[in-house]
Amino acid sequence: MPDVSHSLKIAARPSVVWRWLETQDGLRRWIGADLVIDLAAGGAFSMTGPDGTVIAGNVLELIPEGRLVLSWMEQDTGWQHPGRLVISLRPIESGTEATLVHDGFAGIGKDGWRGTRDAYERGIARHRILEQLAALVEEA
């Protein structure tokens, strides 16, 4: 099934960009101010999404300077199973290509999951999460 994906080139090495993914405080600055996360494999996280939805899950994978993978489940919205959020960093000649992917919509167990997927697609453009990350990297 189609994923929701967005990539952005950031003019800094992956090690520099990773600084904003390796701590709760760093993640709070560009993902969500109330994010609470245990940044270890299996660690829990929760936050409030931009639309007020409570999101919770676990850290599935953490590869320094490479990727952070979270299970992702909206609470009290009909989701029966989590999807995933994958944030990956790839070195490129000009710095880093950062990619954010939401996947697994077909498996969330919610009638109308295609509408949920479409809402996430619109949200990528509206909330500009990777652009917020790039701005933090540039400020540092």
The 8 nearest C-alpha neighbors of each residue, nearest first, counted from 0:
[[1, 2, 105, 103, 104, 102, 106, 113],
 [2, 0, 3, 102, 104, 116, 103, 105],
 [1, 3, 102, 101, 4, 0, 100, 103],
 [2, 4, 101, 100, 120, 102, 1, 119],
 [3, 5, 100, 99, 2, 101, 6, 98],
 [4, 6, 99, 98, 100, 7, 3, 123],
 [7, 5, 98, 97, 99, 96, 4, 8],
 [6, 8, 97, 96, 9, 98, 129, 5],
 [7, 9, 96, 95, 97, 10, 6, 94],
 [8, 10, 95, 11, 94, 133, 96, 7],
 [9, 11, 94, 93, 95, 8, 12, 137],
 [12, 10, 94, 9, 95, 15, 13, 16],
 [11, 13, 94, 15, 14, 95, 16, 90],
 [14, 12, 16, 15, 64, 95, 17, 90],
 [15, 13, 17, 12, 64, 16, 18, 11],
 [14, 16, 13, 12, 17, 18, 11, 136],
 [17, 15, 13, 18, 14, 19, 136, 12],
 [18, 16, 20, 14, 64, 19, 15, 13],
 [19, 17, 16, 21, 20, 15, 14, 25],
 [18, 20, 25, 17, 26, 21, 16, 22],
 [21, 19, 17, 26, 18, 22, 25, 16],
 [20, 22, 18, 19, 17, 25, 23, 38],
 [23, 21, 25, 24, 20, 26, 19, 38],
 [22, 24, 26, 25, 36, 27, 35, 21],
 [23, 25, 27, 22, 26, 28, 19, 34],
 [26, 24, 19, 22, 27, 28, 23, 20],
 [27, 25, 23, 28, 20, 24, 30, 29],
 [28, 26, 32, 31, 24, 30, 25, 29],
 [27, 29, 26, 25, 30, 32, 24, 31],
 [30, 28, 131, 27, 132, 26, 31, 128],
 [31, 29, 27, 26, 28, 128, 32, 34],
 [30, 32, 27, 34, 33, 29, 28, 46],
 [31, 33, 27, 34, 28, 30, 29, 46],
 [32, 34, 31, 46, 35, 27, 47, 45],
 [35, 33, 46, 31, 32, 27, 45, 36],
 [34, 36, 44, 45, 33, 46, 23, 37],
 [37, 35, 44, 38, 43, 23, 34, 45],
 [36, 38, 42, 43, 39, 44, 35, 58],
 [39, 37, 36, 42, 58, 40, 22, 21],
 [40, 38, 42, 37, 41, 58, 61, 60],
 [39, 41, 58, 42, 59, 60, 61, 38],
 [40, 42, 58, 57, 59, 39, 43, 60],
 [43, 41, 37, 39, 58, 57, 40, 38],
 [42, 44, 57, 37, 56, 36, 58, 41],
 [45, 43, 36, 35, 56, 55, 57, 37],
 [46, 44, 55, 35, 54, 34, 56, 36],
 [47, 45, 34, 54, 33, 53, 48, 35],
 [46, 48, 53, 52, 51, 54, 49, 33],
 [47, 49, 52, 51, 50, 53, 46, 54],
 [48, 50, 51, 47, 52, 126, 31, 122],
 [51, 49, 48, 52, 47, 53, 122, 126],
 [50, 52, 48, 49, 47, 53, 54, 46],
 [53, 51, 48, 47, 50, 54, 73, 74],
 [52, 54, 47, 74, 46, 73, 48, 51],
 [55, 53, 73, 46, 72, 45, 74, 47],
 [56, 54, 45, 72, 44, 71, 46, 73],
 [57, 55, 70, 71, 44, 43, 72, 69],
 [56, 58, 43, 70, 42, 69, 41, 44],
 [57, 59, 69, 41, 40, 42, 60, 68],
 [60, 58, 69, 68, 40, 41, 57, 70],
 [61, 59, 68, 67, 58, 40, 62, 69],
 [60, 62, 67, 66, 63, 68, 40, 59],
 [61, 63, 65, 66, 64, 67, 60, 68],
 [64, 62, 65, 61, 66, 17, 21, 67],
 [63, 65, 17, 14, 13, 62, 66, 88],
 [66, 64, 88, 62, 63, 87, 89, 67],
 [67, 65, 87, 62, 86, 61, 88, 68],
 [66, 68, 61, 86, 60, 85, 62, 87],
 [69, 67, 85, 60, 59, 84, 58, 86],
 [70, 68, 58, 84, 59, 57, 83, 71],
 [69, 71, 83, 56, 57, 81, 82, 84],
 [72, 70, 83, 82, 81, 56, 69, 55],
 [73, 71, 81, 55, 54, 56, 74, 82],
 [72, 74, 54, 53, 76, 78, 52, 75],
 [73, 75, 53, 76, 54, 72, 52, 78],
 [76, 74, 77, 73, 78, 53, 52, 72],
 [77, 75, 74, 78, 73, 52, 109, 79],
 [78, 76, 109, 75, 79, 74, 108, 73],
 [77, 79, 109, 107, 80, 76, 108, 73],
 [78, 80, 108, 107, 77, 109, 81, 72],
 [81, 79, 107, 78, 108, 106, 82, 72],
 [82, 80, 72, 71, 107, 70, 83, 79],
 [81, 83, 103, 71, 102, 70, 104, 107],
 [84, 82, 70, 71, 102, 69, 101, 103],
 [83, 85, 101, 69, 100, 68, 71, 70],
 [86, 84, 68, 100, 99, 67, 87, 83],
 [87, 85, 99, 67, 66, 98, 68, 100],
 [86, 88, 66, 98, 65, 97, 85, 67],
 [89, 87, 97, 65, 96, 66, 13, 95],
 [90, 88, 96, 95, 91, 97, 87, 65],
 [89, 91, 95, 94, 13, 96, 88, 12],
 [90, 92, 94, 95, 93, 89, 96, 12],
 [91, 93, 94, 90, 95, 10, 12, 96],
 [92, 94, 91, 10, 95, 11, 9, 8],
 [95, 93, 11, 10, 12, 91, 92, 9],
 [96, 94, 90, 9, 91, 89, 13, 12],
 [95, 97, 8, 89, 7, 88, 9, 90],
 [98, 96, 88, 7, 6, 87, 95, 8],
 [99, 97, 6, 87, 5, 86, 96, 100],
 [98, 100, 86, 5, 4, 85, 6, 87],
 [101, 99, 4, 85, 3, 84, 102, 98],
 [100, 102, 84, 3, 83, 2, 85, 4],
 [103, 101, 2, 83, 104, 82, 100, 3],
 [102, 104, 82, 106, 105, 83, 107, 101],
 [103, 105, 106, 107, 102, 82, 112, 116],
 [106, 104, 103, 107, 112, 0, 108, 113],
 [105, 107, 104, 108, 103, 80, 82, 81],
 [108, 106, 80, 78, 104, 109, 79, 81],
 [109, 107, 79, 106, 78, 80, 110, 105],
 [110, 108, 78, 112, 77, 107, 111, 79],
 [111, 109, 112, 108, 77, 113, 78, 107],
 [110, 112, 113, 114, 109, 115, 116, 108],
 [111, 113, 115, 114, 109, 110, 104, 116],
 [114, 112, 116, 115, 111, 117, 104, 105],
 [115, 113, 117, 112, 116, 111, 118, 119],
 [116, 114, 112, 118, 113, 117, 119, 111],
 [115, 117, 113, 119, 114, 118, 104, 112],
 [116, 118, 120, 114, 119, 115, 113, 121],
 [119, 117, 115, 121, 120, 116, 122, 114],
 [118, 120, 122, 116, 121, 117, 123, 115],
 [121, 119, 117, 118, 122, 123, 3, 116],
 [120, 122, 118, 119, 124, 123, 125, 117],
 [121, 123, 119, 125, 124, 120, 126, 118],
 [124, 122, 120, 121, 125, 126, 127, 119],
 [123, 125, 122, 121, 127, 126, 120, 128],
 [126, 124, 122, 123, 127, 121, 128, 120],
 [125, 127, 128, 122, 123, 124, 49, 121],
 [128, 126, 130, 124, 129, 125, 123, 131],
 [127, 129, 131, 130, 126, 29, 30, 132],
 [130, 128, 132, 131, 127, 133, 7, 97],
 [129, 131, 133, 127, 132, 128, 134, 7],
 [130, 132, 134, 128, 129, 133, 29, 135],
 [131, 133, 129, 135, 130, 134, 29, 136],
 [132, 134, 130, 136, 135, 131, 9, 129],
 [135, 133, 137, 131, 136, 132, 138, 130],
 [136, 134, 138, 132, 137, 133, 139, 131],
 [135, 137, 133, 139, 134, 138, 16, 132],
 [136, 138, 134, 135, 139, 133, 10, 11],
 [139, 137, 135, 136, 134, 133, 132, 131],
 [138, 136, 137, 135, 134, 15, 16, 133]]
